[in-house]
Amino acid sequence: MAEAKTKPNDLSVDAYVEAIADEARRHDCRELIALMSGVTKCPPKMWGTGIVGFGAYHYKYASGHEGDACLAGFASRKGAISIYLIAGFDGQQAMLAKLGKHKMGKACLYVRRLSDIEMPVLEQLVAHSVAEVKRRYP
């Protein structure tokens, strides 16, 4: 089985944020670091070269595929900030309806800027996602 390329490392989270060209995006990323650090009670850590992750868990699917992932995380991408959550937890759709301007993939929330969304709702989403990860993968 192939080894995951995205895993925690010792790259600098501060250097990652400082390298973001757009000042408003850098500010949003700092806000996300504060929010996710508070929710997870874990310090930020780089996962690969482009994901800021908080905490970790080990998963194993029925197919036999297994690996490690961060409890919560985000990445500054060209068009949006990608916020990594677990998919399909109770109440997720109701929270997303209150969040504000966003797009949702299977387990990835996309926001252009934090000013487009309700931060207390995002905090709830992250907290519920972390709780669901811990429930599914004790």
Secondary structure as the mmCIF struct_conf table of DSSP 4:
data_model
#
loop_
_struct_conf.conf_type_id
_struct_conf.id
_struct_conf.beg_label_comp_id
_struct_conf.beg_label_asym_id
_struct_conf.beg_label_seq_id
_struct_conf.end_label_comp_id
_struct_conf.end_label_asym_id
_struct_conf.end_label_seq_id
HELX_LH_PP_P HELX_LH_PP_P1 ALA A 2 ALA A 4
BEND BEND1 LYS A 5 LYS A 5
STRN STRN1 PRO A 8 PRO A 8
HELX_RH_AL_P HELX_RH_AL_P1 VAL A 13 GLU A 18
TURN_TY1_P TURN_TY1_P1 ALA A 19 ALA A 19
BEND BEND2 ALA A 21 ALA A 21
HELX_RH_AL_P HELX_RH_AL_P2 GLU A 23 THR A 40
STRN STRN2 PRO A 44 TRP A 47
TURN_TY1_P TURN_TY1_P2 GLY A 48 GLY A 50
STRN STRN3 ILE A 51 PHE A 54
BEND BEND3 GLY A 55 GLY A 55
STRN STRN4 TYR A 57 LYS A 60
TURN_TY1_P TURN_TY1_P3 ALA A 62 SER A 63
BEND BEND4 GLY A 64 GLY A 64
STRN STRN5 GLU A 66 ALA A 69
BEND BEND5 LEU A 71 LEU A 71
STRN STRN6 ALA A 72 SER A 76
BEND BEND6 LYS A 78 ALA A 80
STRN STRN7 ILE A 81 TYR A 84
BEND BEND7 ALA A 87 ALA A 87
TURN_TY1_P TURN_TY1_P4 ASP A 90 GLY A 91
HELX_RH_AL_P HELX_RH_AL_P3 GLN A 92 LEU A 99
STRN STRN8 GLY A 100 GLY A 100
BEND BEND8 LYS A 101 LYS A 101
STRN STRN9 LYS A 103 MET A 104
BEND BEND9 LYS A 106 ALA A 107
STRN STRN10 CYS A 108 VAL A 111
BEND BEND10 ARG A 112 ARG A 112
HELX_RH_3T_P HELX_RH_3T_P1 LEU A 114 ASP A 116
STRN STRN11 ILE A 117 ILE A 117
HELX_RH_AL_P HELX_RH_AL_P4 MET A 119 ARG A 136
#
